[in-house]
Amino acid sequence: MKLVAVALVLAAAMPLASGAQQRAARPIGAPIAEFEEPLTGPLRIIELRDGRVLVHDEKEKRLGIADFKSGEFTEASREGAGPKEFKSAMALVRAPGDSIWLYDLIQSRVLVIDPVGRPQRTTPFSDAGDMMAMLRRPMVRELDEAGNTYGELREMSIAAGRVTMSDSVVLIRSTKGKADTLAKMPSFLTAPEMGAGGIKIRLPGFPPMDAWGVFPDGRVLVVRGATYTPEIFLADGSRRKVTAIAFPAVRVTAADREKLMADTRKGVELAMSGARGMAGAGGGEMPKVEVVEPETWQPNKPPLTGTVIMVDEKNRAWVPVLSSNKLVRFDLLDADGRLIDAISFPEGAVMLGFGKGVVYATRKDEDDLLYLQRYRLP
């Protein structure tokens, strides 16, 4: 059980010539509101029907509702094994009928929440209780308006105390129990090395990762990270490749390397905390985890800065991309994968999602506390 918990948690190229010009990015503007109570994060959010915001704070293990008008944060559910409680939140997605599904991996079930943030019931996964099946289950990240689910699967196996991982991730769409593989994407993560002294994780550095997102009608946008080439996967199984988009060549500095190492150590610390909860009281002491540098660092940063693409109410896909300055940049692509706009946020901002006519993001203060902000949707 301990190895399964660790494996589940830890599982979570050639740029154009220097000087390639990006489309100019429009600034998002000043926030129209900021929630006063600080949060710790990482955060997942979904705007409720009445304009309040359902927030999951991973570090604090809180699920609550932020009311921008009153400034109050009220508990929506608490950590536990009860019928309306949760122990983990691997995903928070809007489902057909405007309900919200919280994927509770530790308890192998979904917590169903109504459109105003009230937990209603839990539904077990079809393979609940089969721990090895958890390694073969796609991690759901999106739903379309028809209720089809989309998630990633990276094959893993555990034998003789050793974890083996495939070198690719597959994007899977599940429709009424039928799973279809839409795309294969490279994975540069290596299996953790397990020894007598604990677990050693070797970072891949700054490899070019692919990103993907889902439009309401079920078409899927995959952006290839090595060349910044969009691909559209239609509901009928056909695929369209779009012309590659230009991006600047930005060198990887010593400061970049140090920050990546520090951020990864913090992430592993948080992940191992979740693994302890998954292993339970009888799981014994968790192994020590060491994060080590890659054997060779890449000279340049890849064009994409994340693997998640979110789609707004105007049917525009927000692709997180490299910026030639310190601002946080998103390229906006239409449903055919064509670049139509670019938006920038202030340095350090993290964009979390959309509401009715608005965008949500966070700012971080000097104590690393997060403040949820609301911007007008440009």
C-alpha positions as CSV (number, residue, x, y, z in Angstrom):
1,M,0.0,0.0,0.0
2,K,2.8,2.4,0.9
3,L,4.5,1.9,-2.6
4,V,1.2,2.4,-4.4
5,A,0.6,5.6,-2.5
6,V,4.0,6.9,-3.3
7,A,3.8,5.9,-6.9
8,L,0.4,7.6,-7.4
9,V,1.5,10.8,-5.9
10,L,5.0,11.1,-7.5
11,A,3.5,10.3,-10.9
12,A,1.8,13.3,-10.9
13,A,13.1,20.8,-27.5
14,M,14.0,22.7,-30.4
15,P,13.0,26.4,-30.1
16,L,12.9,28.8,-33.1
17,A,15.9,30.9,-33.7
18,S,16.6,33.6,-31.1
19,G,14.7,36.7,-31.8
20,A,11.5,35.1,-33.1
21,Q,8.8,37.6,-32.5
22,Q,5.7,36.9,-30.3
23,R,2.4,38.5,-30.8
24,A,2.2,41.5,-28.5
25,A,0.3,40.6,-25.3
26,R,-2.5,42.8,-23.9
27,P,-2.4,43.4,-20.1
28,I,-5.3,41.9,-18.2
29,G,-5.8,45.1,-16.4
30,A,-6.4,45.7,-12.7
31,P,-8.4,43.2,-10.7
32,I,-12.0,44.2,-10.1
33,A,-12.1,42.4,-6.7
34,E,-9.8,40.7,-4.3
35,F,-10.8,38.2,-1.5
36,E,-9.4,39.5,1.8
37,E,-8.8,36.2,3.5
38,P,-5.4,34.7,2.6
39,L,-5.1,31.1,1.4
40,T,-2.1,28.8,1.2
41,G,-2.6,26.7,-1.9
42,P,-2.2,25.1,-4.3
43,L,-5.8,26.1,-5.1
44,R,-8.6,24.7,-7.3
45,I,-11.6,26.8,-7.9
46,I,-15.0,26.8,-9.6
47,E,-17.5,29.7,-9.7
48,L,-20.9,28.8,-8.3
49,R,-24.2,29.7,-9.9
50,D,-24.7,32.6,-7.6
51,G,-21.2,34.1,-8.2
52,R,-19.5,32.8,-5.1
53,V,-16.5,30.7,-5.6
54,L,-15.9,27.1,-4.4
55,V,-12.2,26.8,-3.4
56,H,-10.1,23.8,-2.5
57,D,-6.9,24.7,-0.6
58,E,-4.6,21.7,-0.9
59,K,-2.2,22.5,1.9
60,E,-4.9,23.3,4.4
61,K,-7.2,20.5,3.1
62,R,-10.1,22.9,3.1
63,L,-13.1,23.0,0.8
64,G,-15.0,26.2,1.2
65,I,-16.9,29.0,-0.4
66,A,-15.4,32.5,-0.9
67,D,-18.0,35.2,-1.0
68,F,-16.5,38.4,-2.6
69,K,-19.4,40.5,-1.5
70,S,-19.4,39.7,2.2
71,G,-15.7,38.8,2.5
72,E,-16.7,35.5,4.3
73,F,-15.2,32.1,3.7
74,T,-17.5,29.3,4.8
75,E,-16.9,25.6,5.0
76,A,-18.5,23.5,2.3
77,S,-17.3,20.1,3.4
78,R,-14.6,18.8,5.8
79,E,-11.9,16.2,5.6
80,G,-13.3,12.8,6.6
81,A,-14.8,9.5,5.4
82,G,-18.4,10.5,5.9
83,P,-20.9,10.4,3.0
84,K,-20.5,14.2,2.3
85,E,-16.8,14.5,3.2
86,F,-13.5,14.1,1.3
87,K,-9.9,13.2,1.9
88,S,-8.2,14.4,-1.3
89,A,-9.1,16.5,-4.3
90,M,-7.2,15.4,-7.4
91,A,-9.7,17.3,-9.6
92,L,-12.6,19.7,-9.3
93,V,-14.7,19.8,-12.5
94,R,-18.1,21.2,-13.6
95,A,-20.4,18.4,-14.7
96,P,-23.6,18.4,-16.8
97,G,-26.5,20.0,-15.0
98,D,-24.1,22.6,-13.4
99,S,-23.2,20.2,-10.6
100,I,-19.5,19.9,-9.5
101,W,-17.5,16.7,-9.1
102,L,-14.6,16.5,-6.7
103,Y,-12.4,13.5,-7.5
104,D,-11.3,11.9,-4.1
105,L,-8.5,9.6,-5.1
106,I,-7.7,8.4,-1.6
107,Q,-11.3,7.2,-1.0
108,S,-11.8,6.1,-4.7
109,R,-15.0,8.1,-5.1
110,V,-16.5,11.3,-6.4
111,L,-18.1,13.9,-4.1
112,V,-21.0,15.4,-5.9
113,I,-21.7,19.1,-5.1
114,D,-24.7,21.1,-6.2
115,P,-24.6,24.4,-8.1
116,V,-24.6,26.5,-4.9
117,G,-21.8,24.5,-3.2
118,R,-23.6,22.0,-1.0
119,P,-22.3,18.4,-1.0
120,Q,-25.0,16.0,-2.0
121,R,-23.6,12.5,-2.1
122,T,-20.5,10.3,-2.9
123,T,-20.3,7.9,-5.9
124,P,-17.6,5.2,-5.7
125,F,-15.2,4.6,-8.6
126,S,-16.1,1.5,-10.6
127,D,-12.8,-0.1,-9.6
128,A,-12.9,1.0,-5.9
129,G,-10.9,-1.3,-3.7
130,D,-8.5,-2.6,-6.4
131,M,-5.3,-0.7,-5.5
132,M,-3.5,-1.8,-8.6
133,A,-6.4,-0.7,-10.8
134,M,-5.7,2.8,-9.4
135,L,-2.4,2.8,-11.3
136,R,-4.3,2.0,-14.5
137,R,-7.1,4.6,-14.1
138,P,-6.9,7.8,-16.1
139,M,-6.6,10.9,-13.9
140,V,-9.7,12.9,-15.0
141,R,-9.1,16.6,-15.6
142,E,-12.0,17.7,-17.9
143,L,-15.6,17.1,-18.8
144,D,-17.4,18.3,-22.0
145,E,-21.0,19.4,-22.2
146,A,-22.1,15.9,-23.0
147,G,-20.6,14.5,-19.8
148,N,-17.6,12.7,-21.5
149,T,-14.5,12.7,-19.3
150,Y,-10.9,13.4,-20.3
151,G,-7.8,12.4,-18.5
152,E,-4.2,11.3,-18.6
153,L,-2.9,7.8,-18.1
154,R,0.8,6.9,-17.6
155,E,1.3,3.1,-17.3
156,M,3.1,2.1,-14.1
157,S,3.9,-1.2,-12.5
158,I,5.4,-2.3,-9.2
159,A,7.4,-5.4,-8.9
160,A,10.0,-6.5,-6.3
161,G,9.7,-3.1,-4.6
162,R,10.6,-1.3,-7.9
163,V,8.4,1.2,-9.8
164,T,8.5,1.1,-13.6
165,M,7.0,3.9,-15.6
166,S,6.3,4.3,-19.3
167,D,8.0,7.1,-21.2
168,S,4.7,8.6,-22.5
169,V,1.3,9.7,-21.3
170,V,-1.9,9.0,-23.2
171,L,-4.9,11.3,-23.3
172,I,-8.1,9.3,-22.9
173,R,-11.7,10.2,-23.5
174,S,-14.3,8.0,-21.7
175,T,-17.8,7.9,-23.1
176,K,-20.4,5.7,-21.3
177,G,-17.7,3.3,-20.1
178,K,-15.8,3.2,-23.4
179,A,-12.3,4.6,-23.3
180,D,-10.6,5.9,-26.5
181,T,-7.0,7.0,-26.8
182,L,-6.9,10.4,-28.4
183,A,-3.2,11.4,-28.3
184,K,0.1,10.2,-26.9
185,M,2.4,12.8,-25.3
186,P,6.0,12.4,-24.1
187,S,6.7,12.2,-20.4
188,F,10.2,13.1,-19.2
189,L,9.7,11.9,-15.6
190,T,11.8,9.0,-14.6
191,A,10.7,6.3,-12.1
192,P,11.9,7.1,-8.6
193,E,14.9,5.1,-7.6
194,M,14.2,3.2,-4.4
195,G,17.0,2.1,-2.2
196,A,17.9,1.4,1.4
197,G,18.4,5.1,2.1
198,G,14.9,6.1,0.7
199,I,13.7,7.4,-2.7
200,K,15.7,9.4,-5.2
201,I,13.9,11.5,-7.8
202,R,15.9,12.8,-10.7
203,L,14.5,16.0,-12.3
204,P,14.1,16.2,-16.1
205,G,15.1,19.9,-16.0
206,F,13.2,22.0,-18.5
207,P,11.9,19.5,-21.2
208,P,9.2,20.5,-23.7
209,M,6.0,19.2,-22.3
210,D,2.7,19.0,-24.4
211,A,-0.4,20.7,-23.1
212,W,-4.1,20.0,-23.7
213,G,-7.6,21.3,-23.1
214,V,-11.2,20.5,-24.0
215,F,-13.8,22.7,-25.7
216,P,-17.5,22.3,-24.6
217,D,-18.4,20.5,-27.9
218,G,-15.8,17.8,-27.2
219,R,-13.0,18.8,-29.5
220,V,-9.6,18.6,-27.9
221,L,-6.7,21.0,-28.3
222,V,-3.3,19.5,-27.9
223,V,-0.3,21.8,-28.2
224,R,3.0,20.1,-28.9
225,G,5.7,21.6,-26.6
226,A,8.7,20.9,-28.7
227,T,7.6,23.1,-31.6
228,Y,4.6,24.9,-30.3
229,T,2.3,23.2,-32.9
230,P,-1.4,23.0,-32.1
231,E,-3.4,19.9,-33.1
232,I,-7.2,19.6,-32.9
233,F,-8.8,16.2,-32.2
234,L,-12.5,16.2,-33.3
235,A,-15.3,14.1,-31.8
236,D,-15.4,11.9,-34.9
237,G,-11.7,10.9,-34.4
238,S,-10.2,13.0,-37.1
239,R,-7.2,15.3,-36.4
240,R,-6.1,18.6,-37.7
241,K,-2.6,20.0,-37.3
242,V,-2.2,23.8,-37.3
243,T,0.9,25.9,-38.3
244,A,3.5,26.2,-35.6
245,I,3.5,29.4,-33.6
246,A,6.6,31.5,-33.1
247,F,8.2,31.8,-29.7
248,P,11.4,33.4,-28.3
249,A,14.6,31.6,-27.3
250,V,15.2,32.2,-23.6
251,R,18.3,30.8,-21.9
252,V,18.0,28.7,-18.7
253,T,20.0,30.5,-16.0
254,A,21.5,29.4,-12.8
255,A,18.7,31.1,-10.9
256,D,16.2,29.2,-13.0
257,R,17.8,25.9,-12.1
258,E,17.9,26.8,-8.4
259,K,14.3,27.8,-8.4
260,L,13.1,24.6,-10.1
261,M,15.0,22.5,-7.5
262,A,13.5,24.5,-4.6
263,D,10.0,24.5,-6.0
264,T,10.2,20.7,-6.6
265,R,11.3,20.0,-3.1
266,K,8.4,21.9,-1.7
267,G,6.0,20.0,-4.1
268,V,7.4,16.7,-3.0
269,E,7.0,17.6,0.6
270,L,3.3,18.4,0.0
271,A,2.9,15.2,-2.1
272,M,4.4,13.0,0.6
273,S,2.0,14.5,3.1
274,G,-0.8,13.3,0.9
275,A,0.9,9.9,0.6
276,R,1.0,9.5,4.3
277,G,-2.8,10.1,4.4
278,M,-3.3,7.5,1.6
279,A,-1.2,4.9,3.5
280,G,-3.2,5.4,6.7
281,A,-2.2,5.0,10.3
282,G,-1.0,1.4,9.7
283,G,1.2,2.3,6.7
284,G,4.3,2.7,8.7
285,E,7.0,5.4,8.3
286,M,7.2,7.0,4.9
287,P,10.6,6.8,3.1
288,K,12.9,9.7,2.8
289,V,12.7,11.4,-0.6
290,E,15.7,13.2,-2.2
291,V,15.4,15.4,-5.3
292,V,18.5,15.4,-7.5
293,E,19.5,17.5,-10.5
294,P,19.2,16.1,-14.1
295,E,22.4,14.7,-15.6
296,T,22.3,17.5,-18.2
297,W,20.3,20.7,-18.1
298,Q,18.7,22.0,-21.3
299,P,20.2,25.3,-22.6
300,N,16.8,26.9,-23.4
301,K,13.4,27.0,-21.8
302,P,10.5,25.3,-23.7
303,P,7.7,27.4,-25.2
304,L,5.0,26.2,-22.9
305,T,5.0,26.9,-19.1
306,G,2.3,24.5,-18.2
307,T,0.4,21.4,-19.4
308,V,-3.2,22.7,-18.6
309,I,-5.2,24.6,-21.2
310,M,-8.4,26.2,-20.0
311,V,-11.3,27.3,-22.3
312,D,-13.3,30.4,-21.5
313,E,-17.0,31.2,-22.2
314,K,-16.0,32.8,-25.5
315,N,-14.6,29.5,-26.7
316,R,-11.0,30.6,-26.5
317,A,-8.3,28.3,-25.3
318,W,-5.8,29.9,-22.9
319,V,-2.3,28.4,-23.5
320,P,0.3,29.2,-20.9
321,V,3.4,30.2,-22.8
322,L,6.9,31.5,-22.3
323,S,7.3,35.3,-22.0
324,S,10.3,37.3,-23.0
325,N,9.7,39.5,-19.8
326,K,8.7,38.7,-16.3
327,L,4.9,38.9,-16.9
328,V,2.8,35.8,-17.0
329,R,1.6,35.2,-20.6
330,F,-1.2,33.3,-22.2
331,D,-1.8,32.9,-25.9
332,L,-5.5,32.7,-26.9
333,L,-6.3,30.1,-29.6
334,D,-9.7,29.6,-31.3
335,A,-11.5,26.3,-31.7
336,D,-9.5,25.7,-34.8
337,G,-6.2,26.1,-33.0
338,R,-5.3,29.5,-34.5
339,L,-3.7,32.3,-32.5
340,I,-6.1,35.2,-32.1
341,D,-4.9,37.1,-29.0
342,A,-2.4,37.2,-26.1
343,I,-3.0,38.3,-22.5
344,S,-0.5,39.0,-19.8
345,F,-0.9,38.9,-16.0
346,P,1.4,40.6,-13.4
347,E,4.6,38.7,-12.4
348,G,3.9,35.8,-10.0
349,A,0.2,35.6,-10.8
350,V,-1.4,32.1,-11.2
351,M,-4.5,31.9,-13.4
352,L,-7.1,29.5,-11.9
353,G,-10.1,29.5,-14.2
354,F,-13.1,31.4,-15.4
355,G,-16.5,32.6,-14.2
356,K,-19.3,34.5,-15.8
357,G,-17.5,37.3,-17.6
358,V,-14.5,37.0,-15.3
359,V,-11.1,35.4,-14.8
360,Y,-9.7,34.2,-11.5
361,A,-6.1,34.4,-10.5
362,T,-4.0,34.7,-7.4
363,R,-1.3,37.0,-6.2
364,K,1.4,36.0,-3.6
365,D,2.6,38.2,-0.8
366,E,6.0,38.3,0.9
367,D,4.9,35.5,3.3
368,D,3.9,33.3,0.4
369,L,0.2,33.6,1.2
370,L,-2.2,33.7,-1.7
371,Y,-5.0,36.2,-2.4
372,L,-7.8,35.2,-4.8
373,Q,-8.5,37.9,-7.4
374,R,-11.2,38.5,-9.9
375,Y,-10.5,40.2,-13.3
376,R,-12.9,41.1,-16.1
377,L,-12.7,38.6,-19.0
378,P,-11.0,40.5,-21.9
